Amino acid sequence: MSLPGNAALVAQLRSALERALTPRSLEIIDDSARHAGHPGARGGGHFRVRLVADAFSGRSPLERHRLVYAALDPLLHGAVHALNIEAHAPGEATADASRPR
């Protein structure tokens, strides 16, 4: 569930990631409502990003996260308070593949 006003931010996150990484799959979950009342939540939203992209092939988890942070840099200075990243290369089995969504 998105908080009012976060739908536009989710669209900006999606656009930035699609431009920079051309993901094969991309899921953005707005967790902001779960963090309502958290002191830092007033300064920006909480999001989970799950993506599969060729750009992650042969890269370590740290390098993958750096690519995501670089793509989202302009949004990370106020609009986004917390970001949980699951970044996979094509063909990699994800640990939560069987988890219901």
DSSP file (Angstrom, degrees, kcal/mol; ACC not computed):
  #  RESIDUE AA STRUCTURE BP1 BP2  ACC     N-H-->O    O-->H-N    N-H-->O    O-->H-N    TCO  KAPPA ALPHA  PHI   PSI    X-CA   Y-CA   Z-CA
    1    1 A M              0   0    0      0, 0.0    32,-0.5     0, 0.0     2,-0.3   0.000 360.0 360.0 360.0 133.5    0.0    0.0    0.0
    2    2 A S        -     0   0    0     30,-0.1     3,-0.1    29,-0.1     5,-0.1  -0.737 360.0-123.8 -95.9 144.1    1.3    3.4   -0.9
    3    3 A L    >   -     0   0    0     -2,-0.3     3,-2.4     1,-0.1     4,-0.5  -0.503  49.6 -79.0 -75.4 155.0    0.9    6.5    1.2
    4    4 A P  T 3  S+     0   0    0      0, 0.0    -1,-0.1     0, 0.0     0, 0.0  -0.304 121.9  20.0 -54.5 134.4   -0.7    9.5   -0.5
    5    5 A G  T 3> S+     0   0    0     -3,-0.1     4,-0.7     1,-0.0     3,-0.3   0.176 100.3  94.1  91.4 -19.0    1.8   11.2   -2.6
    6    6 A N  H <>  +     0   0    0     -3,-2.4     4,-2.8     1,-0.2     5,-0.2   0.677  65.9  75.6 -81.6 -16.0    4.1    8.2   -2.8
    7    7 A A  H  > S+     0   0    0     -4,-0.5     4,-2.0     1,-0.2    -1,-0.2   0.910  97.2  48.1 -60.6 -40.7    2.6    6.9   -6.1
    8    8 A A  H  > S+     0   0    0     -3,-0.3     4,-1.9     2,-0.2    -1,-0.2   0.881 111.3  50.7 -66.0 -37.6    4.5    9.6   -8.0
    9    9 A L  H  X S+     0   0    0     -4,-0.7     4,-2.7     2,-0.2    -2,-0.2   0.905 107.7  52.3 -67.3 -41.5    7.7    8.7   -6.1
   10   10 A V  H  X S+     0   0    0     -4,-2.8     4,-2.7     1,-0.2    -1,-0.2   0.907 108.9  51.3 -59.9 -41.1    7.3    5.1   -7.0
   11   11 A A  H  X S+     0   0    0     -4,-2.0     4,-2.5     2,-0.2    -1,-0.2   0.888 110.2  49.0 -62.9 -39.3    6.9    6.1  -10.7
   12   12 A Q  H  X S+     0   0    0     -4,-1.9     4,-2.4     2,-0.2    -2,-0.2   0.908 111.1  49.6 -66.6 -41.6   10.1    8.2  -10.4
   13   13 A L  H  X S+     0   0    0     -4,-2.7     4,-2.3     2,-0.2     5,-0.2   0.942 112.8  47.6 -60.4 -47.8   12.0    5.2   -8.8
   14   14 A R  H  X S+     0   0    0     -4,-2.7     4,-2.7     1,-0.2     5,-0.2   0.929 112.2  49.0 -59.8 -47.9   10.8    2.9  -11.6
   15   15 A S  H  X S+     0   0    0     -4,-2.5     4,-2.4     1,-0.2    -1,-0.2   0.915 111.7  48.6 -60.1 -45.2   11.7    5.3  -14.3
   16   16 A A  H  X S+     0   0    0     -4,-2.4     4,-2.2     1,-0.2     5,-0.2   0.908 114.2  45.6 -63.7 -42.8   15.2    5.9  -12.9
   17   17 A L  H  X>S+     0   0    0     -4,-2.3     4,-2.7     2,-0.2     5,-0.6   0.894 112.9  50.1 -69.2 -39.6   15.9    2.2  -12.5
   18   18 A E  H  X5S+     0   0    0     -4,-2.7     4,-1.3    -5,-0.2    -2,-0.2   0.905 112.9  47.2 -65.3 -40.4   14.5    1.4  -16.0
   19   19 A R  H  <5S+     0   0    0     -4,-2.4    -2,-0.2    -5,-0.2    -1,-0.2   0.932 121.2  35.2 -64.0 -46.7   16.7    4.1  -17.6
   20   20 A A  H  <5S+     0   0    0     -4,-2.2    -2,-0.2    -5,-0.2    -3,-0.2   0.854 134.1  18.2 -80.7 -36.1   19.9    3.1  -15.8
   21   21 A L  H  <5S-     0   0    0     -4,-2.7    34,-0.5    -5,-0.2    33,-0.2   0.537  78.1-142.5-120.0  -8.9   19.7   -0.7  -15.6
   22   22 A T     << -     0   0    0     -4,-1.3    32,-0.4    -5,-0.6    -4,-0.2   0.920  31.6-153.9  42.7  60.3   17.1   -1.9  -18.1
   23   23 A P        -     0   0    0      0, 0.0    30,-0.3     0, 0.0     3,-0.1  -0.272  22.6-144.3 -66.9 147.4   15.8   -4.6  -15.8
   24   24 A R  S    S+     0   0    0     28,-2.9     2,-0.3     1,-0.3    29,-0.2   0.817  93.2  11.9 -74.7 -33.4   14.1   -7.8  -17.0
   25   25 A S  E    S-A   52   0A   0     27,-1.4    27,-2.0     2,-0.0     2,-0.3  -0.994  70.3-178.2-143.3 148.5   11.9   -7.6  -14.0
   26   26 A L  E     +A   51   0A   0     -2,-0.3     2,-0.4    25,-0.2    25,-0.2  -0.965   4.3 179.0-151.2 127.1   11.3   -4.8  -11.5
   27   27 A E  E     -A   50   0A   0     23,-2.7    23,-2.8    -2,-0.3     2,-0.5  -0.998   5.8-170.1-130.3 128.9    9.1   -4.7   -8.4
   28   28 A I  E     -A   49   0A   0     -2,-0.4     2,-0.5    21,-0.2    21,-0.2  -0.982   5.0-167.5-121.5 121.9    8.9   -1.7   -6.1
   29   29 A I  E     -A   48   0A   0     19,-3.0    19,-2.6    -2,-0.5     2,-0.9  -0.940  15.4-142.3-113.5 124.7    7.0   -2.1   -2.8
   30   30 A D  E     +A   47   0A   0     -2,-0.5     3,-0.3    17,-0.2    17,-0.2  -0.774  24.7 171.2 -87.1 107.7    6.1    1.0   -0.8
   31   31 A D    >>  +     0   0    0     15,-2.2     3,-0.9    -2,-0.9     4,-0.6   0.212  43.6 112.1 -97.7  12.1    6.6    0.0    2.9
   32   32 A S  G >4 S+     0   0    0     14,-0.7     3,-1.4     1,-0.3     4,-0.2   0.860  70.3  58.0 -58.1 -39.7    6.1    3.5    4.2
   33   33 A A  G >4 S+     0   0    0    -32,-0.5     3,-1.1    -3,-0.3    -1,-0.3   0.847 101.1  57.2 -61.9 -33.2    2.8    2.8    5.9
   34   34 A R  G <4 S+     0   0    0     -3,-0.9    -1,-0.3     1,-0.2    -2,-0.2   0.685 109.2  46.7 -69.1 -17.4    4.6    0.1    8.0
   35   35 A H  G X< S+     0   0    0     -3,-1.4     3,-2.4    -4,-0.6     6,-0.3   0.224  76.7 140.9-111.4  12.6    7.0    2.7    9.3
   36   36 A A  T <  S+     0   0    0     -3,-1.1    -3,-0.1     1,-0.3     6,-0.0  -0.319  72.7  24.8 -56.7 134.6    4.5    5.4   10.2
   37   37 A G  T 3  S+     0   0    0      1,-0.4    -1,-0.3     2,-0.1    -2,-0.0   0.159  86.6 130.4  93.0 -18.6    5.6    7.1   13.4
   38   38 A H    X>  -     0   0    0     -3,-2.4     3,-1.6     1,-0.1     4,-0.6  -0.525  66.2-126.1 -66.1 131.1    9.3    6.1   12.9
   39   39 A P  G >4 S+     0   0    0      0, 0.0     3,-0.8     0, 0.0     4,-0.2   0.855 108.1  46.3 -52.1 -41.1   11.3    9.3   13.5
   40   40 A G  G >4 S+     0   0    0      1,-0.2     3,-1.5     2,-0.2     4,-0.3   0.688  94.3  78.4 -75.0 -17.2   13.1    9.0   10.1
   41   41 A A  G X4 S+     0   0    0     -3,-1.6     3,-1.0     1,-0.3    -1,-0.2   0.755  82.1  66.1 -65.8 -23.5    9.9    8.3    8.2
   42   42 A R  G << S+     0   0    0     -3,-0.8    -1,-0.3    -4,-0.6    -2,-0.2   0.763  98.4  54.6 -67.7 -22.3    8.9   11.9    8.2
   43   43 A G  G <  S-     0   0    0     -3,-1.5     2,-0.3     1,-0.2    -1,-0.2   0.506 124.6 -31.9 -91.2  -4.2   11.9   12.7    6.0
   44   44 A G  S <  S-     0   0    0     -3,-1.0    36,-0.3    -4,-0.3    -1,-0.2  -0.929  71.6 -69.6 165.8 171.4   11.1   10.2    3.2
   45   45 A G  E     - b   0  80A   0     34,-2.5    36,-2.8    -2,-0.3    37,-1.9  -0.323  32.0-127.2 -85.7 165.3    9.5    6.9    2.3
   46   46 A H  E     + b   0  82A   0     35,-0.2   -15,-2.2    34,-0.2   -14,-0.7  -0.958  35.4 177.4-111.1 127.3   10.6    3.3    2.9
   47   47 A F  E     -Ab  30  83A   0     35,-2.2    37,-2.6    -2,-0.5     2,-0.4  -0.959  26.5-150.0-135.8 149.4   10.8    1.1   -0.2
   48   48 A R  E     -Ab  29  84A   0    -19,-2.6   -19,-3.0    -2,-0.3     2,-0.5  -0.972  17.7-165.6-113.0 133.8   11.7   -2.4   -1.2
   49   49 A V  E     -Ab  28  85A   0     35,-3.2    37,-2.8    -2,-0.4     2,-0.5  -0.983   7.5-177.7-123.1 123.6   13.2   -2.9   -4.7
   50   50 A R  E     +Ab  27  86A   0    -23,-2.8   -23,-2.7    -2,-0.5     2,-0.3  -0.986  18.5 159.9-119.7 123.3   13.4   -6.3   -6.3
   51   51 A L  E     -Ab  26  87A   0     35,-2.7    37,-2.6    -2,-0.5     2,-0.4  -0.996  32.9-154.2-147.5 152.6   15.0   -6.5   -9.7
   52   52 A V  E     +Ab  25  88A   0    -27,-2.0   -28,-2.9    -2,-0.3   -27,-1.4  -0.995  30.2 162.6-122.0 125.8   16.7   -8.7  -12.2
   53   53 A A    >   -     0   0    0     35,-2.1     3,-1.7    -2,-0.4     4,-0.3  -1.000  47.9-130.6-147.6 144.6   19.1   -7.1  -14.7
   54   54 A D  G >  S+     0   0    0    -32,-0.4     3,-1.8    -2,-0.3    -1,-0.1   0.814 104.9  72.8 -59.4 -30.3   21.9   -8.2  -17.1
   55   55 A A  G 3  S+     0   0    0    -34,-0.5    -1,-0.3     1,-0.3    34,-0.1   0.696  91.3  58.0 -60.1 -18.9   23.9   -5.3  -15.5
   56   56 A F  G X  S+     0   0    0     -3,-1.7     3,-2.1    32,-0.2    -1,-0.3   0.584  76.0 119.7 -89.0 -10.6   24.3   -7.4  -12.4
   57   57 A S  T <  S+     0   0    0     -3,-1.8     3,-0.1    -4,-0.3    -3,-0.0  -0.326  86.4   4.7 -59.2 130.2   25.9  -10.4  -14.1
   58   58 A G  T 3  S+     0   0    0      1,-0.2     2,-0.3    -2,-0.0    -1,-0.3   0.562 105.9 119.4  74.6   9.0   29.4  -11.1  -12.7
   59   59 A R    <   -     0   0    0     -3,-2.1    -1,-0.2     1,-0.1    30,-0.1  -0.815  63.5-118.4-110.1 148.2   29.0   -8.4  -10.0
   60   60 A S     >  -     0   0    0     -2,-0.3     4,-2.3    -3,-0.1     5,-0.2  -0.307  34.0-104.2 -73.2 162.9   29.2   -8.8   -6.2
   61   61 A P  H  > S+     0   0    0      0, 0.0     4,-2.4     0, 0.0     5,-0.2   0.886 123.2  53.1 -55.7 -39.2   26.2   -7.9   -4.1
   62   62 A L  H  > S+     0   0    0      1,-0.2     4,-2.3     2,-0.2     5,-0.1   0.924 108.8  48.3 -63.3 -44.4   28.0   -4.7   -3.0
   63   63 A E  H  > S+     0   0    0      2,-0.2     4,-1.9     1,-0.2    -1,-0.2   0.888 110.8  51.9 -62.9 -38.2   28.6   -3.7   -6.7
   64   64 A R  H  X S+     0   0    0     -4,-2.3     4,-2.0     2,-0.2    -2,-0.2   0.923 109.6  48.7 -63.8 -44.6   24.9   -4.4   -7.5
   65   65 A H  H  X S+     0   0    0     -4,-2.4     4,-3.0     1,-0.2     5,-0.2   0.892 108.5  54.2 -63.2 -39.2   23.7   -2.2   -4.6
   66   66 A R  H  X S+     0   0    0     -4,-2.3     4,-2.4     1,-0.2    -1,-0.2   0.884 106.5  51.9 -62.6 -37.8   26.1    0.6   -5.8
   67   67 A L  H  X S+     0   0    0     -4,-1.9     4,-2.0     2,-0.2    -1,-0.2   0.910 111.8  46.3 -64.0 -41.7   24.6    0.5   -9.2
   68   68 A V  H  X S+     0   0    0     -4,-2.0     4,-1.9     2,-0.2    -2,-0.2   0.940 113.0  49.0 -65.8 -46.8   21.1    0.8   -7.8
   69   69 A Y  H  X S+     0   0    0     -4,-3.0     4,-0.7     1,-0.2    -2,-0.2   0.891 110.5  51.3 -60.7 -39.2   22.1    3.6   -5.5
   70   70 A A  H >< S+     0   0    0     -4,-2.4     3,-0.7     1,-0.2    -1,-0.2   0.906 109.5  50.1 -64.4 -40.4   23.8    5.5   -8.4
   71   71 A A  H 3< S+     0   0    0     -4,-2.0    -1,-0.2     1,-0.2    -2,-0.2   0.848 119.6  36.8 -64.9 -33.4   20.6    5.2  -10.5
   72   72 A L  H >X S+     0   0    0     -4,-1.9     3,-1.8     1,-0.2     4,-1.1   0.355  81.0 118.6-101.2   4.9   18.5    6.5   -7.7
   73   73 A D  G X< S+     0   0    0     -3,-0.7     3,-1.0    -4,-0.7     4,-0.3   0.821  72.3  52.2 -45.5 -49.1   20.9    9.1   -6.3
   74   74 A P  G >4 S+     0   0    0      0, 0.0     3,-0.5     0, 0.0    -1,-0.3   0.820 113.0  46.8 -61.3 -27.3   18.8   12.2   -6.9
   75   75 A L  G <4>S+     0   0    0     -3,-1.8     5,-1.3     1,-0.2     4,-0.4   0.625  98.5  70.2 -87.3 -13.9   15.9   10.6   -5.1
   76   76 A L  G <<5S+     0   0    0     -4,-1.1     2,-0.5    -3,-1.0    -1,-0.2   0.466  79.4  79.3 -85.3  -0.2   17.9    9.4   -2.1
   77   77 A H  T < 5S-     0   0    0     -3,-0.5    -1,-0.2    -4,-0.3     4,-0.1  -0.407 124.6 -30.8-105.4  56.4   18.5   12.9   -0.7
   78   78 A G  T   5S+     0   0    0      2,-0.6    -2,-0.1    -2,-0.5    -3,-0.1  -0.256 127.6  70.2 134.9 -49.6   15.2   13.4    1.0
   79   79 A A  T   5S+     0   0    0     -4,-0.4   -34,-2.5    -5,-0.2     2,-0.5   0.821 101.3  47.4 -73.0 -30.1   12.4   11.6   -0.9
   80   80 A V  E   < +b   45   0A   0     -5,-1.3    -2,-0.6   -36,-0.3   -34,-0.2  -0.955  54.4 173.2-116.8 123.6   13.6    8.1    0.2
   81   81 A H  E    S+     0   0A   0    -36,-2.8     2,-0.4    -2,-0.5   -35,-0.2   0.837  73.2  17.1 -92.2 -40.8   14.5    7.4    3.8
   82   82 A A  E     -b   46   0A   0    -37,-1.9   -35,-2.2   -41,-0.1     2,-0.4  -0.993  60.7-171.1-139.1 142.3   15.1    3.7    3.5
   83   83 A L  E     -b   47   0A   0     -2,-0.4     2,-0.5   -37,-0.2   -35,-0.2  -0.980   6.1-165.1-138.1 121.6   15.8    1.3    0.6
   84   84 A N  E     -b   48   0A   0    -37,-2.6   -35,-3.2    -2,-0.4     2,-0.5  -0.934  19.6-160.5-104.7 123.3   15.8   -2.5    0.8
   85   85 A I  E     -b   49   0A   0     -2,-0.5     2,-0.5   -37,-0.2   -35,-0.2  -0.906  22.5-179.8-116.0 130.3   17.4   -3.9   -2.4
   86   86 A E  E     +b   50   0A   0    -37,-2.8   -35,-2.7    -2,-0.5     2,-0.5  -0.936  19.6 177.8-120.7 104.3   17.2   -7.4   -3.9
   87   87 A A  E     +b   51   0A   0     -2,-0.5     2,-0.3   -37,-0.2   -35,-0.2  -0.936   1.6 172.8-117.6 121.7   19.3   -7.4   -7.0
   88   88 A H  E     -b   52   0A   0    -37,-2.6   -35,-2.1    -2,-0.5   -32,-0.2  -0.918  28.4-128.0-128.7 151.3   19.8  -10.5   -9.1
   89   89 A A    >   -     0   0    0     -2,-0.3     3,-1.9   -33,-0.2   -35,-0.2  -0.619  51.7 -80.4 -86.9 155.7   21.4  -11.4  -12.4
   90   90 A P  T 3  S+     0   0    0      0, 0.0    -1,-0.1     0, 0.0     3,-0.1  -0.283 117.1  22.5 -56.0 139.1   19.2  -13.4  -14.9
   91   91 A G  T 3  S+     0   0    0      1,-0.3     2,-0.3    -3,-0.1   -39,-0.0   0.275  89.0 128.8  88.0 -12.1   19.1  -17.1  -14.2
   92   92 A E    <   -     0   0    0     -3,-1.9     2,-0.4     1,-0.1    -1,-0.3  -0.580  60.4-125.3 -76.9 137.5   20.0  -16.7  -10.5
   93   93 A A        -     0   0    0     -2,-0.3     2,-0.3    -3,-0.1    -1,-0.1  -0.686  23.7-137.8 -78.7 131.8   17.7  -18.5   -8.1
   94   94 A T    >   -     0   0    0     -2,-0.4     3,-1.7     1,-0.1     4,-0.2  -0.720  10.7-129.5 -91.7 143.7   16.4  -16.1   -5.5
   95   95 A A  T 3  S+     0   0    0     -2,-0.3     3,-0.3     1,-0.3    -1,-0.1   0.775 109.1  42.9 -61.7 -27.0   16.2  -17.2   -1.9
   96   96 A D  T >  S+     0   0    0      1,-0.2     3,-1.4     2,-0.1    -1,-0.3   0.075  73.8 120.9-108.6  24.1   12.6  -16.1   -1.7
   97   97 A A  T <  S+     0   0    0     -3,-1.7    -1,-0.2     1,-0.3    -2,-0.1   0.805  80.2  45.4 -59.0 -30.0   11.4  -17.4   -5.0
   98   98 A S  T 3  S+     0   0    0     -3,-0.3    -1,-0.3    -4,-0.2    -2,-0.1   0.539  87.4 109.7 -91.8  -6.0    8.8  -19.6   -3.3
   99   99 A R  S <  S-     0   0    0     -3,-1.4    -3,-0.1     1,-0.1     2,-0.0  -0.498  76.8-113.6 -70.7 132.6    7.6  -16.9   -0.9
  100  100 A P              0   0    0      0, 0.0    -1,-0.1     0, 0.0    -2,-0.1  -0.375 360.0 360.0 -66.0 146.8    4.1  -15.7   -1.8
  101  101 A R              0   0    0     -3,-0.0    -2,-0.0    -2,-0.0    -3,-0.0   0.366 360.0 360.0-111.1 360.0    3.9  -12.1   -2.9
